[in-house]
Amino acid sequence: MVNKQTVFSFFKEKIKKPVSFKEIVHITGLNHSEARSLKKVLRGMLRDGDIILTKKGLYVPAEDTNLVTGYFEAHKDGYGFVITEKPGERDFFIPGRATSGAMDNDRVVVRVENLHKREGRIIRITERAHTRIVGKLDVTKTASYVRPKNKSIPFDLYIPPGDKGPAKDGDTVIADIINYPADKRPPAGRIVKVIKKPEDPASEVEAIIDEFNIPRRFPKSVAEEAKTLSMAADGAGGPEEKRKDLRELPTVTIDGERAKDFDDAVSIKLTEHGYRLWVHIADVGFYVPWDSVIDLEARKRGTSIYFPDRVTPMLPKELSEDLCSLKPKVQRFAFTVEMDFDRHGALLNSKFYPSLIKSDERMTYTSVKKILIDNDSHEREKYNYLLPHFELMGELCGVLRKKRLDRGSLDFDLPEPEVLLDMQGSPEAIIRSERNFAHILIEEFMIAANEAVAEYLARLEVPSLYRIHEEPDPMKLEDIMRVIRPMSRIKKLQRPKDFSLLLQNIKGKPEEEIVNYMVLRSLKQARYFSVNVGHFGLASECYTHFTSPIRRYPDLVVHRILRETLQKTRLSDKRKQELEKLLPDIAFNSSRTERLSDEAEKEVINAMRVWFMKDKVGEEFEGRVVNITPYGLKIRLRDFYVDGFVHVSYLTDDFYEFNERAFSLSGKNTKRSFTIGKELKVRIDKVDMEERTVIFGI
């Protein structure tokens, strides 16, 4: 059988030099049919950057050259970084002159030009992340161009005269890219839509959906299959399988007030040795098999995207909000992780099986907090029959959390903005979203379930998807230590425990938030990978995502792999090879769609901020400094969770200099100083609707 592994084995065992296609066929003695398969495999390996085709038409493994593969993270000033696909490797800096027209999130091949400085040049773009651009149309006497709104796109897009459509000079437009930039060819495109100036927050969200090319509807074939599944729910998704009946087990879901897609439910019981916890996850895999039209669409989307006024779901609503959602008082198919813990939170054993459950109550985080923390008599009376279960959950949460933090897991308590909308869909307030004990309780239980599944599959050496988080770059650590040393007793950051101690030391101080952000920025981004290398942030040797298959595609993949493993006891070598071939691309695409959704969600929050503040120009507010750069101060208002910027040029009473060591801006003559946490009064000087920024004056 010709596959990626046999090609790697060929280069490793039979030949150690660049070789042509004909030579590979001759040396391995492949017949005509096998040679055709080889060509297809080589094409895929070239696309993925596993092998390189030299100028002489010879194949060579990428690891035998000074080439690396990864995705490009573009900066608005033209340069960027390539985050390598190989875990544990530091990023490569790509100067502006060496990007070869790569755009943010493109998958690329880099030639290493200075290993010591970690500098390289992009020589091939194997997969484009962008097929269209949003920007302003600039019509001159000689030509028309789209100037990208996304500052990290390093070129303007030429629009041929016949491809301009009804768009006029100054219009905001969407243009499909016809030609990407090449050595002798400028990038060119075709305008496909003119975006009208947003008249209200809802139309602004629509514009952002266009900017990020987020699909609004499901293809007809997907919608039809979802309806069919919904109508024939009892027999959908393939042959029935043996399920454990847990309908009599007291079970609850705990989610936010506005949630509609209930992925997970929990049950608990006190045992002789400690605690038994059941984590029940919606059995999406039962209804959505590999390579069905719904599956392929979910794989492409990668994740659900959540905005203040809507959700762009990964799965059609018939599944995400009905058939798969663990609604109260109705029986649902689930995939259950059953775990026994001792009194100190050590996992004694775990079981995994398809189940039939019935959730007793649809609880909210607010309600559970009232029961466990506030001792609210009304709420406790209302859920009287579940009180012992909630109290036991709170007890186990404390035990698991202590154990996790003791091993060095990082606990970032970073505030997030929450937009409150009025009846017309306009923001009436932007507040700091609450993360209470009930949120922490569900987090701990989901982490425990994810670890149990990951450890089980890793122990059996079954190919799977892992949620990995690599160790931080030592160079970045030194940068943040210069700022952190004066604020904390921690003098060195090396192990997860050092980071954990730092976060504990800084808790409650004015600098807490900025230190949290700095530490977070120094760490690499967590991502999906087909090889387990551990999770630094959780101090976990083995971690995956299993608990949200309604809204994350990797979770659905892990469900299927776990089910297959349980059904067959042992996967065949052929099946393992099929998974090994499939999983790297799924991991890469899932990581990319996750980054895209994060960016889109942030952009919508920025838009909501400016719509909320646009009629407040000239008004004064109390605020405090939350970040300092050489260019000015980032300030957050006290009454609203709104950030704005005071540029250093607006500080007109003196010449201000940035002190990197003290992390402050200080006046040369007045000795006036701005530091993290400093409270001051600001005026709203400008709200830039186009750039979605708020400018403050002091």
N, C-alpha and C positions, 0 to 999 in steps of 0.2 A: 504493500500500500504506500503510495507516494503522498507524503504530507510534510509539514514544516519540520517535524522532528527528524524524519529520514534525511531531509536535506542538510540539517545541522549535523547529523551523525556522519554524513558523507564528507563534509568539509573537515570534520574533526578527526575522522579515522582513516579516510582513504586518500585525501589530497590536501596539501597545506599551501596552495597557491591559487591565484586567480584563474578561473577556468571558464571555457565557453559552454554554451548549451549543448552543442554536439558532443563535446568531450564528456560532459556529465552522462549523457545518454549512452555513449560508447563504453565508458568505464563501468557503469552500473548494469549494462546489458538490458536496458528497458525496451519493451516492444512498443509498437506504434501508439497503442491506446495509453500506455503508461507515460510515454513521452508527452502526449497531449495533456495528461494530468499534471506532469512536472511543470509544463509551461504555465499552467494556471496557478500552481503553487508559487512558482518563482515571481509571477506578476504580483501576487498578494504580498509576498515577503518584501518585494521592492517598495510597494506602496506603504507598508508598515515600517520601512527603514531597517528591517532585519538583515538585508543584504544590500550590496551596492553594485551597480553596473558601471564598470569603468568606461573611459572613452573608447577603448578598444573592444568593447562588447563582451568583457569578461566579468563573471560573477565572483564576488568575494564577501564573506561575512563582515558586517559593519564593525563588529568588535575587533576584527583584525586590522582595522584601519584607524586613522585618527578622526573618525566620524562618530557623531552621536545623534540620536533622535530624541525629539521631545516636542513640546508645544511652546509657541512664542508668546511672550507677555510683552506687549508693546507699550511704550511710554509716549506721552503726548509730544515730547521733545525729539522724537525720531529714533532714539535708541531703544533697546529692549533687553529682555533676558529669555533664554531658553531653559525651561524646566525640563530636565531630562526624564525619560520614561523609566530609566533604571533607578530603582530606589537607592537612597543613601548617597547619591552623587550631588555635589554642589551645582548650582545654576551656572550657566555660561552667559557672560555679558556679550551683547551684540551691538557694536557701534552703529550709528545711523548709516554710515557708508556701506555696511555689510549686511543689511537686512534683506536685500534682493527683492524688495517689494512685499515682504511677508506682512500679514495683518495680524491683529490681536487674535490669539487662540488658534492660529494656523498650526498644523502639524508639520514639522520641518526636519531636515537633515542638516547638521552643522559640522563644518570642518574646524577642528580645534587649531587655533593659530598661536595661542600662548597658554599652555597648560597651567603655568604658575599663576598667571593673572586670571585664569578661567575666562579667556576671551576667545571668541570664535566668529566664523562667517557662515551665514546660511547659504548653502549651495543648492538645496532643492526644497520645494514645498510639496509635500506628499498629499496633503489634504487641506482644502480651504474651509475656513470656518464661516466666511461671509460670502453670500451670493448676491447681496444687494447693499446699497449705501443710502443713508438718509442724510440730506444736507441742503444747503442753499444753492439755487441755480444762479450762476453768474454769467450773464450774456454780454460778450464784448463784440466789437466790430468784426473780429476775425474768427471767433469760436465761442462755444458754450461749455461751461464746466460746472460740475457739482462739487462744492466745497464741503467735505464731510463734517457732520455735526460731531462725530466721535473724533476727538483730537488725536487719538492714538493711530488713526489711519494715516499713513505717511504720504498720501498723494491726492491730488484732485482728479476727478473722473471726467474725461473728455466725452462730450455728448455730440455725436454727428448730427448735422442739420435735420435729417429725416427722423431722428429718434427723440426729438424734443417734445413732440405732442403739443398739447395746449398750454404747457408750462410757460410762465413769463419770468423775466429777470426779477430776482429777489424772492421767488416762491420757494417754500420748503417742499422738497420732492423726495420720492423714493425712486432709485434707479437700479435696475438689474445690471450686474457687471457682465459685459460681453467679453471683454479681453482684460486679463490681469496684466500688471506691468511686467515687461520682459526687457532684455538688454536693449533691443532696438525698437521696441513698440510701447507707446504710452498706454495706460489703462483707458478703456473706453466703456461706455454704458448706454443704456436705453431707459428713458424715464417711463415709469409704469403708473405713477400716481402723484397727484399734487395734494399735499397735506394742508388743509385749511387751518388758519390760525385758531387755536383752541379758544372756545368761548366760555368754557366752564371746566371744572376739574374732571368731569367724566370724559369730555372730549380730549383733555390733556392725556388721560390714561390711554385713550384710543390711539393717540399719536405715538405714545411710548411703545404700545404693542406693535405699531407699524415699524418704529425705529429698530426694535429688537427682532423683527420678523417672527413674532410669536403667532402660532396658528390660532385662529378664532373658532373654527369649526372642525369637526371630525369629517374625514372623507365619507362619502355616501356608503361605501362598503362596510366601514367601521360602524357607522350609526345603525345600519341594518342588522349587522351581526349582534350588536348590543341589544337591540329590540328583541331579536330572536331569543337570545339568552334569557332576557327578562321574562318573556312569555312562557318559555319552557324551562324555568329555573330548576325544577326537580330533577330533570334528566340531563342538564347541561354539563359540558366540560369533560365528556368522556365517560368511561365505565365507572359505576359506583364502587367505592372502596370501603373497607371496614373502618368505622369511626367509633371513637369512644364517646359514649353518651354522658355529657357533663351538664345536662340541662337542670339538674337538681342542685348543682353546686352554686352557692351564692356568688354572683359575678356582677361587676360594675365596669362601665367605661368612665374615664375621667378626662375631660377635654375642655377647651375654651367655650365660652358662651355661644360663639358664632359657628362653631364647627359643625359640619354636615357629614363628613367622611370619617367614620369611626373605625380606625385601623385596629385598635387594641383594647382588650378588656383584661381585668385581673381578678384573681380569687386568692384567698389565703386561708391557712389552717395552722394551728399550733400542733406540733408533734412532740414525741418523746425526746427527740434529739435537738429540736429547735423549731424551725419553720418550714412549711411547705408552701411554695408560691407557684401559682399557675399564671402564665402569661399567654393569653389567647390572641392570636393574630388572624385577621381576616384571610380566608383561604382563597385568595385571588387566583392562585395557580390552578385550582380545580376548574375554574370557569374559563381561564385564558391559557390555552396550551401554547407551546413553542410554535413560532412562525405562523400563527393565525393572523388574520388582518388586524385584529385589535392588538396583538402582541407586537407586531412590526411597527404600528403607529406609536405604541407606548415606548418602544425602544428608541424611536426617533426623538420623541419628546423628552424622555429621560426622567422628568420630574413634573409635579404640579407646581404652578406658580401662583402665589397668593398676593393679591392686592387689597387695599382697604375696602374697595367696593365690589370685588369679584374674585373668582378663582378661574384660572385656566388649567383644567384638570388633565392629568396624564391619561386617565381612563374616562370613557363616556359616563355621564351622570347615572345611567341605568345601573352601572356597576358601582361607581365610586360613592354614590349617595343612597343607593337602594340595595341591590342584590348582595354586594360584598360588605356593605357597611354594617357594623355590629350594633344595630338599633336595639333599644330596650323592648322587652316583652315579646320579641319574636325570635324563633329559633334560627340560628345561622351556622353555616359551615365555618370552622376555624381550624387553624394549625396551632396546636398547643405545645408550649415549652413548660414542662413540669420540673421544678427544681427543689431539692431539699438542702437547707442551710443549717449549720449548727448555730449555737447561741452567739458565736463571734463573727458570723457572716461567711464562714468558709463553705464553699459548695461541696456537698457530700456526694450527690449524684444528680443526674438530669435525664429526662425522657422526652421524646419528641413523637407526636402522633397527630393524625387528623382527628378532629373532634366535632361534636354537635353541642352548641352552647345556647343559652338564653340569658341575655343580660337582664338583671333585675332593675337596674336604674341607669339613666344617663346623667351622671354626675358632672358638675363643673369644678374647675380649680377653686373658684371662689367659695362654693358650697363646702367642699372638703376642708378648706382652710378654716371656715367658720366652725366646723365640727371639731377639728383636731387642735387648732391653735387658739381660736377665739372663745371656745366653749359656749357657742351660741345656743341657748336653750331651745329656741324655736326650731333651729336646724337639726339639733340632736334629737328632738322629739319626732320630727318629721321622718327621719331615717333611723328610728330607734332600733328596728330589727337588724340593721347592718352595723350598728355602733361597735360591737366587739371586733368585727372584721376591719373597720377603718382604724381602730386603735392598734390592732396587731400590725397592720400595714405601716402605720407611723413608726412603730417600734422597729420593724425590720428595716425600714428605710434608714433610720438612724444608725443601725448596726452596719449595713452595707456601705453607707456613705463614709463612716469613720474608717472602715477597712480600706476603702478606695483611696481616701485622702492620705492615710498612713503609708500607703505604698508609693505615694508621690504623684498621684493623679492631680491635674491642674483644675482649679475651680475658678473660672472666670465669671465674675458677676457683673457683666457688662450691660448697662441699661439699653433698652431698645425703645424707639418711638412707637406710640400707638396713635393712629389717627381716628378720631371720633367724627362721624359724618352726621349731618342733619338730614331731614326728610328729602331734601333736594339733591343729596349726594355731595354737598360742599362740606369742607372741614370746619367744624365748629370748635374743635380743640385738638391740640397735639400734646399728649401726655407721655410720661415715662411708663412703659408697660410694666405691670407687676409680675415678678417671678417669686411666687410664694412657696410655702412648704409643699403644697399639693403638686406643683410643677416638679419640684425636686424629687418627690416620692415616685412619680411616674418615670422620670429620667433614670433613677436608680434601678427600677425594675426592668426597664427596657435595656439598659446597659448590661445587666446581669443576663438577660435572655440572649442578647447579641453575642456576648462572650461565650455562653454555653454552646450555642450553635457553631460558632467559629472553631472552638476547641474540638468539638466532636468531629467536624469535617476534616480539620487539619490532622487529627490523630489517625483518621482512616486514610489519609493522603488522597482525598478526593479533590479534583480540581474545583476551585470555587472562586468567588469574588470576595476580596477582603477590603475593609476600610482601613487604610494605612495612614500613618502620620509619622513622617521621618524626623530624625533628630535635627535640631537647629544648626544652621551654618555658624561655625565658631567666629567668623569675621563679624557677623551681625550681632553676635552676643557681646563682643567687645564694644561695639558702638553703643548699645543700650546700657552697658555697665558704667560707661562714663557719666551717664545721666543718673543712674539709679544709686550708685555708691554713696553719694551724700545723703540720700533719703532713707537708706536701709542698712541694717547690720550685715546683710548678705554681701560678701565681697567677691564671690565667684559663682558663675552659673555653669553647671556641667551636667548634673544628673537631673531627672525629673523632680526629685525631692528638693533640689535647690530652688527650682522655679516655684514649687508648691510653698516652700517656706517664705519666699519673697512675697508671694501674693497674700499669705497670712500676715506677714509683718506690716504690709502697707495698708491692710484693711482699715477702713474708717478714717484714713488720713485724706487731706485735700488732694494729694497726688494720686490717690488710688486708681481713678479712672484712667488717667494718662499712662500710668505704669502698666495697667492691665492691657491697654491698647499697644503699648510699645513691646511688651513681652509677646503679645499675640502676633504683631507684625514681624517679630524676629523669628517666629516659628514658621515652618513650611506649611502650606495649605494641606489639610487632610484630603485624601483622594481615594479613588477606587483602583485596585490593582489585582491581578490574577495570582500574585505570589504574596504570601504572608511575610511582612517584615515588622509587624507590631505597630502599636499606636502609642507614640510618645506622650501626647497630651493626656491620655487616660492611664498612662503607665501600664498598658495592657500588652501582653505578649501576643495576643491573638484576638482580633476583633473583626466583626462584619456588620452589615446592616440587614436585619431580618424583620424588623417590627413595623415597617410602614409600606407594605406592598401596594396599597391603593395609590400612594403618591410618589414612590421612588422605584424606578425600574430595577436597580441592583437587588433590592429586597425580594422582588418577584423572582428574579433569577436564582437567588439563594434558596427560596422556598422550593423551586422545582428540583434543584440539585439535592436538597435534603430529602424530599419525597422519594426521588428515584433511588437514593442511597438506602433509605429505609425499606423500600419495596424489594430491591434486588440484593440486599445485604452487601454485595460486592459488585462494583461497576467493572465491565469488561475493559480490556486495554484499548479496544477500538473506541468505546464510548468516552474513555478518559482523553484519548487523542482528539476526539471531536470537540470536547469541551475546552481543551487546551488551545485549540485553534480559534474557537469562538470567543472566549472570555476576554482576551486582551483588548479587542476592539470595543466590546461592550463596556469595559472598565474605562477606556479612554473617552468614549462618547458620553458616558454617564457623568464623568468628572467635568467635561466641557459644558454639558447642559446645566449642571449644577451651578457652575460659575456664571453662566448666562442668566439663569433665573435670579441669582443673588444680585447681579448688576441691575436687572430690570426692576426688581423689588425696591432697591435703593433709589433708583431714578424716580420711581413713582412717589416715594416718600419725599424726595427733594421737591417734586412738583407740588405735592400737597402743602409743603411748608410755604412755598412762595404764594400759592393761592390764599392760604390762611393769612399771610402777612401783608398782602398787596395793598390793603386799605389802611394799614397801620403806619405808613411812612410819616416820619416826624414825631411819632409817639416815643415816650421814654419807658425803659424797663430796667429792672434789676437783673444782673447776670453775673456769671463768674467765668474766669479764664479756664478753659479745659485743655488747651494746647497752645504751644508757642513755636513759631518757626522764624527763620531770619526775615520772612516777609510780613509778619504780623501776628495777630492774636486770633485764636478761635474762641468764641464766647458762646456759652449756652445760657438762655434766659431762665430765670427762676420760675416764672409762672407757667411757661409753656416749654415743651421739649423741642425747642427750635435753636439750631446753631446758626451763627453768622460769623463773618470775618471782618476784622478791623485791619486794613492794610497799614503797614508801617508809615506810609506817606500821609496817612490821615492823622498821625500823632504829630501835630504841628507845633507843640510847645517846646520841642527839643529835637536833637539828633539821637535816634535810638539805635543801639547796637545789640546784636544777639550774643548772649553769653552761653556757649554750649555747655560749659562745665556746670554752671548754676542753673541752666535751663531757664533763662530769663531774658527779657528785653529791658535794657537800662539806658536812661538818658545821660548824655555826656555831661551836661551842665547842671541840670536840676537834680540829678541822682534819683529821679523818679524811676521806680522799677516795677515791672509786671512779672508776676510769677504764677505758677499753676495754683488754682484755687482762689486767687485774688478776686474779691467781689467788687463790682463797680457798676455804675449806671451807664446804660448805652442808649443811643438814639437810633431809630431805624432810618438810615440815610437813603437807602435804595433797595428796591426789590427787582431783581433782573429776571423777568419771566422767561426770557429766552434761554439764559444760562442756568436758570433754576437755582439762583443763589440769593442770599440776603446779605446786604452790606450794612455794617454798624458804624456808628461814630461814637466817640466817647464824650 
